[in-house]
């Protein structure tokens, strides 16, 4: 049975630390996600970009 979801990772836009991950559908067709999350290294909320 094939899996319908994949794991994507997020990294901080400033310090490039990989902090978060999320499961998403393989069928999605839009551009990469950008979320505002807390970065423990910078100690403040920053934009996190999707990487693979």
N, CA, C and O atoms as a Tripos MOL2 file, in Angstrom:
@<TRIPOS>MOLECULE
protein
  208   207    52     0     0
PROTEIN
NO_CHARGES

@<TRIPOS>ATOM
      1 N           0.8400   -1.1770    0.0000 N.3       1 UNK1
      2 CA          0.0000    0.0000    0.0000 C.3       1 UNK1
      3 C           0.8880    1.2440    0.0000 C.2       1 UNK1
      4 O           1.7690    1.3930    0.8470 O.2       1 UNK1
      5 N           0.6440    2.1200   -0.9510 N.am      2 UNK2
      6 CA          1.4410    3.3480   -1.0640 C.3       2 UNK2
      7 C           0.9330    4.3960   -0.0870 C.2       2 UNK2
      8 O          -0.2650    4.4840    0.1810 O.2       2 UNK2
      9 N           1.8440    5.1770    0.4350 N.am      3 UNK3
     10 CA          1.4570    6.2280    1.3690 C.3       3 UNK3
     11 C           1.0180    7.4600    0.5880 C.2       3 UNK3
     12 O           1.6190    7.7960   -0.4330 O.2       3 UNK3
     13 N          -0.0210    8.1330    1.0610 N.am      4 UNK4
     14 CA         -0.5470    9.3190    0.3950 C.3       4 UNK4
     15 C           0.0060   10.6020    0.9970 C.2       4 UNK4
     16 O          -0.3430   11.6950    0.5510 O.2       4 UNK4
     17 N           0.8580   10.4840    1.9960 N.am      5 UNK5
     18 CA          1.4060   11.6630    2.6690 C.3       5 UNK5
     19 C           2.9330   11.6030    2.6770 C.2       5 UNK5
     20 O           3.5320   10.5290    2.6180 O.2       5 UNK5
     21 N           3.5350   12.7680    2.7510 N.am      6 UNK6
     22 CA          4.9830   12.8750    2.8390 C.3       6 UNK6
     23 C           5.3320   13.8930    3.9210 C.2       6 UNK6
     24 O           4.5170   14.7510    4.2600 O.2       6 UNK6
     25 N           6.5340   13.7950    4.4560 N.am      7 UNK7
     26 CA          6.9790   14.7100    5.5090 C.3       7 UNK7
     27 C           7.8040   15.8190    4.8760 C.2       7 UNK7
     28 O           8.7220   15.5590    4.0980 O.2       7 UNK7
     29 N           7.4660   17.0650    5.2170 N.am      8 UNK8
     30 CA          8.2750   18.2060    4.7950 C.3       8 UNK8
     31 C           8.8770   18.8380    6.0410 C.2       8 UNK8
     32 O           8.3070   18.7370    7.1270 O.2       8 UNK8
     33 N          10.0140   19.4830    5.8890 N.am      9 UNK9
     34 CA         10.7030   20.1160    7.0000 C.3       9 UNK9
     35 C          10.7610   21.6120    6.7760 C.2       9 UNK9
     36 O          10.7440   22.0840    5.6390 O.2       9 UNK9
     37 N          10.8300   22.3580    7.8750 N.am     10 UNK10
     38 CA         10.9010   23.8070    7.8240 C.3      10 UNK10
     39 C          12.1960   24.2760    8.4560 C.2      10 UNK10
     40 O          12.6400   23.7240    9.4630 O.2      10 UNK10
     41 N          12.8050   25.3000    7.8620 N.am     11 UNK11
     42 CA         14.0130   25.8890    8.4450 C.3      11 UNK11
     43 C          13.8120   27.3810    8.5930 C.2      11 UNK11
     44 O          13.0950   28.0080    7.8130 O.2      11 UNK11
     45 N          14.4570   27.9440    9.6090 N.am     12 UNK12
     46 CA         14.3870   29.3700    9.8900 C.3      12 UNK12
     47 C          15.0150   30.1460    8.7440 C.2      12 UNK12
     48 O          16.0680   29.7620    8.2340 O.2      12 UNK12
     49 N          14.3740   31.2350    8.3370 N.am     13 UNK13
     50 CA         14.8670   32.0270    7.2150 C.3      13 UNK13
     51 C          16.1630   32.7570    7.5640 C.2      13 UNK13
     52 O          16.9570   33.0590    6.6730 O.2      13 UNK13
     53 N          16.3860   33.0430    8.8410 N.am     14 UNK14
     54 CA         17.5830   33.7990    9.2300 C.3      14 UNK14
     55 C          18.7540   32.8910    9.6130 C.2      14 UNK14
     56 O          19.8380   33.0090    9.0430 O.2      14 UNK14
     57 N          18.5440   31.9900   10.5690 N.am     15 UNK15
     58 CA         19.6680   31.1900   11.0770 C.3      15 UNK15
     59 C          19.7860   29.8160   10.4040 C.2      15 UNK15
     60 O          20.7630   29.1080   10.6450 O.2      15 UNK15
     61 N          18.8310   29.4270    9.5790 N.am     16 UNK16
     62 CA         18.8380   28.1700    8.8050 C.3      16 UNK16
     63 C          18.7730   26.9100    9.6650 C.2      16 UNK16
     64 O          19.1870   25.8400    9.2180 O.2      16 UNK16
     65 N          18.2640   27.0190   10.8870 N.am     17 UNK17
     66 CA         18.1120   25.8450   11.7400 C.3      17 UNK17
     67 C          16.7980   25.1400   11.4060 C.2      17 UNK17
     68 O          15.7660   25.7900   11.2400 O.2      17 UNK17
     69 N          16.8380   23.8020   11.3080 N.am     18 UNK18
     70 CA         15.6540   23.0070   10.9900 C.3      18 UNK18
     71 C          14.9120   22.7110   12.2840 C.2      18 UNK18
     72 O          15.3790   21.9190   13.1040 O.2      18 UNK18
     73 N          13.7500   23.3480   12.4720 N.am     19 UNK19
     74 CA         13.0350   23.2520   13.7330 C.3      19 UNK19
     75 C          11.7580   22.4200   13.6710 C.2      19 UNK19
     76 O          11.4280   21.7400   14.6420 O.2      19 UNK19
     77 N          11.0430   22.4560   12.5750 N.am     20 UNK20
     78 CA          9.7120   21.8790   12.5130 C.3      20 UNK20
     79 C           9.5740   20.9330   11.3300 C.2      20 UNK20
     80 O          10.3270   21.0170   10.3600 O.2      20 UNK20
     81 N           8.5910   20.0230   11.4250 N.am     21 UNK21
     82 CA          8.2320   19.1460   10.3220 C.3      21 UNK21
     83 C           6.7190   19.0030   10.3000 C.2      21 UNK21
     84 O           6.0440   19.2470   11.3000 O.2      21 UNK21
     85 N           6.1900   18.6010    9.1340 N.am     22 UNK22
     86 CA          4.7470   18.4930    8.9660 C.3      22 UNK22
     87 C           4.4460   17.4580    7.8870 C.2      22 UNK22
     88 O           5.1790   17.3590    6.9030 O.2      22 UNK22
     89 N           3.3740   16.6870    8.0660 N.am     23 UNK23
     90 CA          2.9390   15.7360    7.0560 C.3      23 UNK23
     91 C           1.9420   16.4140    6.1350 C.2      23 UNK23
     92 O           0.9900   17.0440    6.5970 O.2      23 UNK23
     93 N           2.1580   16.2860    4.8300 N.am     24 UNK24
     94 CA          1.2690   16.8840    3.8360 C.3      24 UNK24
     95 C           0.9370   15.8490    2.7710 C.2      24 UNK24
     96 O           1.6250   14.8370    2.6300 O.2      24 UNK24
     97 N          -0.1140   16.1150    2.0370 N.am     25 UNK25
     98 CA         -0.5460   15.2430    0.9590 C.3      25 UNK25
     99 C           0.4140   15.3290   -0.2150 C.2      25 UNK25
    100 O           0.9570   16.3970   -0.4960 O.2      25 UNK25
    101 N           0.6250   14.2160   -0.9020 N.am     26 UNK26
    102 CA          1.4780   14.2160   -2.0840 C.3      26 UNK26
    103 C           0.7950   14.8570   -3.2750 C.2      26 UNK26
    104 O           1.4510   15.1620   -4.2710 O.2      26 UNK26
    105 N          -0.5100   15.0680   -3.1920 N.am     27 UNK27
    106 CA         -1.2780   15.6180   -4.3120 C.3      27 UNK27
    107 C          -1.3180   17.1360   -4.3410 C.2      27 UNK27
    108 O          -1.9160   17.7060   -5.2540 O.2      27 UNK27
    109 N          -0.7090   17.8080   -3.3850 N.am     28 UNK28
    110 CA         -0.7810   19.2700   -3.3560 C.3      28 UNK28
    111 C          -0.0340   19.8700   -4.5350 C.2      28 UNK28
    112 O           0.9780   19.3270   -4.9810 O.2      28 UNK28
    113 N          -0.5350   20.9940   -5.0390 N.am     29 UNK29
    114 CA         -0.0050   21.5580   -6.2730 C.3      29 UNK29
    115 C           0.4740   22.9940   -6.1320 C.2      29 UNK29
    116 O           0.7870   23.6230   -7.1420 O.2      29 UNK29
    117 N           0.5430   23.5310   -4.9380 N.am     30 UNK30
    118 CA          0.9190   24.9290   -4.7670 C.3      30 UNK30
    119 C           2.3950   25.0530   -4.3970 C.2      30 UNK30
    120 O           3.0840   24.0540   -4.1910 O.2      30 UNK30
    121 N           2.8660   26.2980   -4.3170 N.am     31 UNK31
    122 CA          4.2750   26.5560   -4.0420 C.3      31 UNK31
    123 C           4.6440   26.1800   -2.6040 C.2      31 UNK31
    124 O           3.8010   25.7260   -1.8290 O.2      31 UNK31
    125 N           5.8980   26.3750   -2.2730 N.am     32 UNK32
    126 CA          6.3890   25.9940   -0.9510 C.3      32 UNK32
    127 C           5.7480   26.8260    0.1530 C.2      32 UNK32
    128 O           5.4300   28.0000   -0.0370 O.2      32 UNK32
    129 N           5.5640   26.1920    1.3140 N.am     33 UNK33
    130 CA          4.9360   26.8530    2.4450 C.3      33 UNK33
    131 C           5.9100   27.7700    3.1720 C.2      33 UNK33
    132 O           7.0990   27.4730    3.2830 O.2      33 UNK33
    133 N           5.3930   28.8760    3.6600 N.am     34 UNK34
    134 CA          6.1220   29.7860    4.5380 C.3      34 UNK34
    135 C           5.2460   30.0180    5.7580 C.2      34 UNK34
    136 O           4.1370   30.5400    5.6420 O.2      34 UNK34
    137 N           5.7430   29.6310    6.9270 N.am     35 UNK35
    138 CA          4.9770   29.7770    8.1610 C.3      35 UNK35
    139 C           5.7700   30.5950    9.1650 C.2      35 UNK35
    140 O           6.9970   30.5170    9.2150 O.2      35 UNK35
    141 N           5.0660   31.3740    9.9560 N.am     36 UNK36
    142 CA          5.7160   32.1300   11.0170 C.3      36 UNK36
    143 C           5.6750   31.2710   12.2770 C.2      36 UNK36
    144 O           4.6100   31.0360   12.8480 O.2      36 UNK36
    145 N           6.8600   30.8020   12.7050 N.am     37 UNK37
    146 CA          6.9940   29.9070   13.8480 C.3      37 UNK37
    147 C           8.0700   30.4400   14.7920 C.2      37 UNK37
    148 O           8.8550   31.3170   14.4320 O.2      37 UNK37
    149 N           8.0890   29.8940   16.0000 N.am     38 UNK38
    150 CA          9.0840   30.2770   16.9970 C.3      38 UNK38
    151 C          10.3950   29.5400   16.7190 C.2      38 UNK38
    152 O          10.4060   28.3200   16.5570 O.2      38 UNK38
    153 N          11.4890   30.2810   16.6670 N.am     39 UNK39
    154 CA         12.8220   29.6990   16.4930 C.3      39 UNK39
    155 C          13.5250   29.7190   17.8420 C.2      39 UNK39
    156 O          13.7170   30.7820   18.4330 O.2      39 UNK39
    157 N          13.9060   28.5430   18.3260 N.am     40 UNK40
    158 CA         14.5480   28.4540   19.6440 C.3      40 UNK40
    159 C          15.9750   29.0080   19.6250 C.2      40 UNK40
    160 O          16.4730   29.4420   20.6640 O.2      40 UNK40
    161 N          16.6280   29.0030   18.4890 N.am     41 UNK41
    162 CA         17.9830   29.5420   18.4060 C.3      41 UNK41
    163 C          17.9590   31.0710   18.3940 C.2      41 UNK41
    164 O          18.7530   31.7090   19.0850 O.2      41 UNK41
    165 N          17.0500   31.6620   17.6110 N.am     42 UNK42
    166 CA         16.9210   33.1290   17.5490 C.3      42 UNK42
    167 C          16.1270   33.6840   18.7350 C.2      42 UNK42
    168 O          16.2330   34.8650   19.0650 O.2      42 UNK42
    169 N          15.3400   32.8280   19.3650 N.am     43 UNK43
    170 CA         14.4800   33.1720   20.4940 C.3      43 UNK43
    171 C          13.4230   34.2200   20.1500 C.2      43 UNK43
    172 O          13.1360   35.1120   20.9480 O.2      43 UNK43
    173 N          12.8470   34.1000   18.9500 N.am     44 UNK44
    174 CA         11.7230   34.9490   18.5580 C.3      44 UNK44
    175 C          10.9990   34.2990   17.3780 C.2      44 UNK44
    176 O          11.4930   33.3430   16.7800 O.2      44 UNK44
    177 N           9.8340   34.8270   17.0600 N.am     45 UNK45
    178 CA          9.0500   34.3140   15.9470 C.3      45 UNK45
    179 C           9.6310   34.8260   14.6320 C.2      45 UNK45
    180 O           9.8400   36.0260   14.4570 O.2      45 UNK45
    181 N           9.8890   33.8950   13.7100 N.am     46 UNK46
    182 CA         10.4600   34.2190   12.4000 C.3      46 UNK46
    183 C           9.7670   33.3770   11.3350 C.2      46 UNK46
    184 O           9.0940   32.3930   11.6400 O.2      46 UNK46
    185 N           9.9460   33.7810   10.0910 N.am     47 UNK47
    186 CA          9.4160   32.9930    8.9800 C.3      47 UNK47
    187 C          10.2420   31.7160    8.8200 C.2      47 UNK47
    188 O          11.4710   31.7470    8.8910 O.2      47 UNK47
    189 N           9.5660   30.6160    8.6060 N.am     48 UNK48
    190 CA         10.2010   29.3230    8.3550 C.3      48 UNK48
    191 C           9.7980   28.8630    6.9690 C.2      48 UNK48
    192 O           8.6110   28.8290    6.6470 O.2      48 UNK48
    193 N          10.7870   28.5020    6.1330 N.am     49 UNK49
    194 CA         10.5370   28.0730    4.7620 C.3      49 UNK49
    195 C          10.5700   26.5660    4.6670 C.2      49 UNK49
    196 O          11.3010   25.9000    5.4000 O.2      49 UNK49
    197 N           9.7730   26.0340    3.7590 N.am     50 UNK50
    198 CA          9.7370   24.6060    3.5150 C.3      50 UNK50
    199 C          10.9850   24.1630    2.7560 C.2      50 UNK50
    200 O          11.4110   24.8070    1.7960 O.2      50 UNK50
    201 N          11.5630   23.0450    3.2090 N.am     51 UNK51
    202 CA         12.6650   22.4100    2.4950 C.3      51 UNK51
    203 C          12.3370   20.9340    2.3960 C.2      51 UNK51
    204 O          11.4170   20.4630    3.0640 O.2      51 UNK51
    205 N          13.0650   20.2010    1.5850 N.am     52 UNK52
    206 CA         12.8190   18.7640    1.4850 C.3      52 UNK52
    207 C          14.0200   17.9740    1.9190 C.2      52 UNK52
    208 O          13.9900   16.7440    1.9000 O.2      52 UNK52
@<TRIPOS>BOND
     1     1     2 1
     2     2     3 1
     3     3     4 2
     4     3     5 am
     5     5     6 1
     6     6     7 1
     7     7     8 2
     8     7     9 am
     9     9    10 1
    10    10    11 1
    11    11    12 2
    12    11    13 am
    13    13    14 1
    14    14    15 1
    15    15    16 2
    16    15    17 am
    17    17    18 1
    18    18    19 1
    19    19    20 2
    20    19    21 am
    21    21    22 1
    22    22    23 1
    23    23    24 2
    24    23    25 am
    25    25    26 1
    26    26    27 1
    27    27    28 2
    28    27    29 am
    29    29    30 1
    30    30    31 1
    31    31    32 2
    32    31    33 am
    33    33    34 1
    34    34    35 1
    35    35    36 2
    36    35    37 am
    37    37    38 1
    38    38    39 1
    39    39    40 2
    40    39    41 am
    41    41    42 1
    42    42    43 1
    43    43    44 2
    44    43    45 am
    45    45    46 1
    46    46    47 1
    47    47    48 2
    48    47    49 am
    49    49    50 1
    50    50    51 1
    51    51    52 2
    52    51    53 am
    53    53    54 1
    54    54    55 1
    55    55    56 2
    56    55    57 am
    57    57    58 1
    58    58    59 1
    59    59    60 2
    60    59    61 am
    61    61    62 1
    62    62    63 1
    63    63    64 2
    64    63    65 am
    65    65    66 1
    66    66    67 1
    67    67    68 2
    68    67    69 am
    69    69    70 1
    70    70    71 1
    71    71    72 2
    72    71    73 am
    73    73    74 1
    74    74    75 1
    75    75    76 2
    76    75    77 am
    77    77    78 1
    78    78    79 1
    79    79    80 2
    80    79    81 am
    81    81    82 1
    82    82    83 1
    83    83    84 2
    84    83    85 am
    85    85    86 1
    86    86    87 1
    87    87    88 2
    88    87    89 am
    89    89    90 1
    90    90    91 1
    91    91    92 2
    92    91    93 am
    93    93    94 1
    94    94    95 1
    95    95    96 2
    96    95    97 am
    97    97    98 1
    98    98    99 1
    99    99   100 2
   100    99   101 am
   101   101   102 1
   102   102   103 1
   103   103   104 2
   104   103   105 am
   105   105   106 1
   106   106   107 1
   107   107   108 2
   108   107   109 am
   109   109   110 1
   110   110   111 1
   111   111   112 2
   112   111   113 am
   113   113   114 1
   114   114   115 1
   115   115   116 2
   116   115   117 am
   117   117   118 1
   118   118   119 1
   119   119   120 2
   120   119   121 am
   121   121   122 1
   122   122   123 1
   123   123   124 2
   124   123   125 am
   125   125   126 1
   126   126   127 1
   127   127   128 2
   128   127   129 am
   129   129   130 1
   130   130   131 1
   131   131   132 2
   132   131   133 am
   133   133   134 1
   134   134   135 1
   135   135   136 2
   136   135   137 am
   137   137   138 1
   138   138   139 1
   139   139   140 2
   140   139   141 am
   141   141   142 1
   142   142   143 1
   143   143   144 2
   144   143   145 am
   145   145   146 1
   146   146   147 1
   147   147   148 2
   148   147   149 am
   149   149   150 1
   150   150   151 1
   151   151   152 2
   152   151   153 am
   153   153   154 1
   154   154   155 1
   155   155   156 2
   156   155   157 am
   157   157   158 1
   158   158   159 1
   159   159   160 2
   160   159   161 am
   161   161   162 1
   162   162   163 1
   163   163   164 2
   164   163   165 am
   165   165   166 1
   166   166   167 1
   167   167   168 2
   168   167   169 am
   169   169   170 1
   170   170   171 1
   171   171   172 2
   172   171   173 am
   173   173   174 1
   174   174   175 1
   175   175   176 2
   176   175   177 am
   177   177   178 1
   178   178   179 1
   179   179   180 2
   180   179   181 am
   181   181   182 1
   182   182   183 1
   183   183   184 2
   184   183   185 am
   185   185   186 1
   186   186   187 1
   187   187   188 2
   188   187   189 am
   189   189   190 1
   190   190   191 1
   191   191   192 2
   192   191   193 am
   193   193   194 1
   194   194   195 1
   195   195   196 2
   196   195   197 am
   197   197   198 1
   198   198   199 1
   199   199   200 2
   200   199   201 am
   201   201   202 1
   202   202   203 1
   203   203   204 2
   204   203   205 am
   205   205   206 1
   206   206   207 1
   207   207   208 2
@<TRIPOS>SUBSTRUCTURE
     1 UNK1         2 RESIDUE 1 A UNK
     2 UNK2         6 RESIDUE 1 A UNK
     3 UNK3        10 RESIDUE 1 A UNK
     4 UNK4        14 RESIDUE 1 A UNK
     5 UNK5        18 RESIDUE 1 A UNK
     6 UNK6        22 RESIDUE 1 A UNK
     7 UNK7        26 RESIDUE 1 A UNK
     8 UNK8        30 RESIDUE 1 A UNK
     9 UNK9        34 RESIDUE 1 A UNK
    10 UNK10       38 RESIDUE 1 A UNK
    11 UNK11       42 RESIDUE 1 A UNK
    12 UNK12       46 RESIDUE 1 A UNK
    13 UNK13       50 RESIDUE 1 A UNK
    14 UNK14       54 RESIDUE 1 A UNK
    15 UNK15       58 RESIDUE 1 A UNK
    16 UNK16       62 RESIDUE 1 A UNK
    17 UNK17       66 RESIDUE 1 A UNK
    18 UNK18       70 RESIDUE 1 A UNK
    19 UNK19       74 RESIDUE 1 A UNK
    20 UNK20       78 RESIDUE 1 A UNK
    21 UNK21       82 RESIDUE 1 A UNK
    22 UNK22       86 RESIDUE 1 A UNK
    23 UNK23       90 RESIDUE 1 A UNK
    24 UNK24       94 RESIDUE 1 A UNK
    25 UNK25       98 RESIDUE 1 A UNK
    26 UNK26      102 RESIDUE 1 A UNK
    27 UNK27      106 RESIDUE 1 A UNK
    28 UNK28      110 RESIDUE 1 A UNK
    29 UNK29      114 RESIDUE 1 A UNK
    30 UNK30      118 RESIDUE 1 A UNK
    31 UNK31      122 RESIDUE 1 A UNK
    32 UNK32      126 RESIDUE 1 A UNK
    33 UNK33      130 RESIDUE 1 A UNK
    34 UNK34      134 RESIDUE 1 A UNK
    35 UNK35      138 RESIDUE 1 A UNK
    36 UNK36      142 RESIDUE 1 A UNK
    37 UNK37      146 RESIDUE 1 A UNK
    38 UNK38      150 RESIDUE 1 A UNK
    39 UNK39      154 RESIDUE 1 A UNK
    40 UNK40      158 RESIDUE 1 A UNK
    41 UNK41      162 RESIDUE 1 A UNK
    42 UNK42      166 RESIDUE 1 A UNK
    43 UNK43      170 RESIDUE 1 A UNK
    44 UNK44      174 RESIDUE 1 A UNK
    45 UNK45      178 RESIDUE 1 A UNK
    46 UNK46      182 RESIDUE 1 A UNK
    47 UNK47      186 RESIDUE 1 A UNK
    48 UNK48      190 RESIDUE 1 A UNK
    49 UNK49      194 RESIDUE 1 A UNK
    50 UNK50      198 RESIDUE 1 A UNK
    51 UNK51      202 RESIDUE 1 A UNK
    52 UNK52      206 RESIDUE 1 A UNK
